[in-house]
């Protein structure tokens, strides 16, 4: 329960490697991965955690090994968010930038396809804001994956 099968530093290296690889993978996969989850997205996240669990622990199932990996992941998360909050460039790399999906009642279909935004999602946003397509001044995909619509004045 308390004895480690691997040296403590190997847990730190394994946890850090998995964290950084998944951070890059999630960032590359786009804003919709981190926005509102569909059931499919949730399933992918759960399976991802299951898939990388063994690679972080190296087969060690000790309490101490699990705590070392957990502490490593939490520490990296704090360090990266702390650094990103002080660097606009790093924040843009990690979180991305807003994307204009439409303007003046016109949707940008190519941009929507590139970011995997379907017309149904746009219709839901418009309905939630009591708007029609003609009412749109700007339609923006935010860095968190949500979509905001502003109304013409």
N, C-alpha and C positions, 0 to 999 in steps of 0.2 A: 504493500500500500504506500509506503513512504520511500522505498529504495528505488533508485533510478537505474534503468537499463542502459542509458546513454549519459554522457557528460552534460551538465546543465547548459553549457554554452551551445551545444548542438540544438537544443530546444529553441533557444533564442534565434539562432541562424535559420532553422527550419521555419519557425513562425514568421520571421521577418521576410524570408524569401517568398513564402506563400502569400503573405499580406501584400507585398509589393507587386507580385505577378497578378493577383486578382484585382488590385487597384488599377493597374494599367488595363487589364482586360475589361473591367466594368466601364472605365472611362472611354475606351475605344468603342464599346458596344453602343454608346449613345445615351442621350438624356432619358429616353423612354425606359431604359433599364432601371433607372433610379427614381423615376417619377411614380405615378400611381400604378400599383401592381395589378395586373390582371391575374387570374388564377394560374395561368401558364408561367408568368414571371415569378410568382411566389414559389411555384414548383421548382423552377430553375435555381432559385436562391437556396432552397432547402437542399436540393441535390448537390449543388456546388459545395455547400458546407460539409455534406457527407463525403463527397469525393476527396476533399483536401484534408479531412480530419486525420487520416492515417499518415499523410506525408508530413504533417506538423509534429506528430508525436513519435514517429519512427517506430511504431509498434509498442511503445512504452505506454502502459495504461495506469501508471502510478498517479497518485493524487498530486504529488509534487511536480511531476512532469506536466500535467494538465494545467496546474497553476502557473508554471513558468511560461507556457505558451500563451495562456490568457493574459498574463501581465505584459508579455511582449507585444501582443496585439493591441491592447489598450494603450500602452506607452507609445507605440508607433502612431496610433490614431491621434493621440493628444499632440505629439510632436509635429505631425504633418498639419493638423488643423491650426496649431499655434504658428507655425512657419507660414502657412498660406494666409493667415489673417494679417501678416506683416509684409507680405509681398503680393502686389497686384498681379504680377506676371505668373507666379506660381499658382495663385488662386484661379486665374483664367485657365491655366493648363489643367488643373485638377477638376474644376467645376464647370469649365466651358463658359460660353457667352450666350446671351439671349439671341434668339433667331426670329426674324420677321417672317411669319407665315402668310400674311396677307395685309393689304392696305387698300383703303378707299373702296371697300366692297368687293375687292378682287382677291382670290386666293392664289398663292404661288404653288402650283401643283408640283413642280420639280423639287422645290424645297421640302414640301410635305412628304413626298416619296423618299427623299434622302434621309429624313428624320423619322420615317415610318409612322406618319400621322395620317389616319384615315378620315374620310369625310364624316363618318359617324361621330368621331371625337369632336370635330369642329361643330357639328350640329348640336351635340350635348352642351358644349360651352356656350353656344349662342342661346340655346333654350334656357340654360341656367341663368343667363344674364338678360333674359327677355329681349333678345335682339334678333334681327334677321341679317342675312349676309350684306344687304344694302346699307345697314346701319353701321357697319364696321369702319372705324378709322384705322386701327391697327390690331393685328392678331399676332401675339407673340408667344413663342415657346420659351418658357423660362428655364434657367439652369437646373432647376429641380424637377423638370419634366412636366410641370403644369402649363396650361395654356391660358393666357389672359387676353380678353378682348376689350378694346376701348371703343366707345361710341363716338360717332361723328357729332360735332357740335352744331 
